[in-house]
Amino acid sequence: MLTLALRRAYAVSWPGAIARGAVVYLTYLIASMIFMYGLLAVAIRFSGRGGTLGEFFGQQLRRGRGV
């Protein structure tokens, strides 16, 4: 049973598997970036200073801190 499952897994073409893996990875990467951006926006909103993400990054750059 296990050998049959392994044979089916390796029967998939390698370029197809690599392409599928790349798509899944890129989707995960983009989703995590959007999620972190949203968390940052919420943190800035509730930090008490107010302002938008653009204003926050502008302040960081004016202070000489790399973002």
LINJOSUL-V884778 format. One record per pair of residues at least 12 apart in sequence whose C-alpha atoms are under 10 Angstrom apart, sorted by the first residue. I is the first residue (numbers start at 0). J is the second residue. D is the distance in whole Angstrom. If there is no record, write none. Layout:
BEGIN
i | j | d
I | J | D
I | J | D
END
This chain:
BEGIN
i | j | d
36 | 52 | 9
37 | 52 | 10
39 | 52 | 8
40 | 52 | 6
40 | 53 | 10
40 | 55 | 10
43 | 55 | 8
END
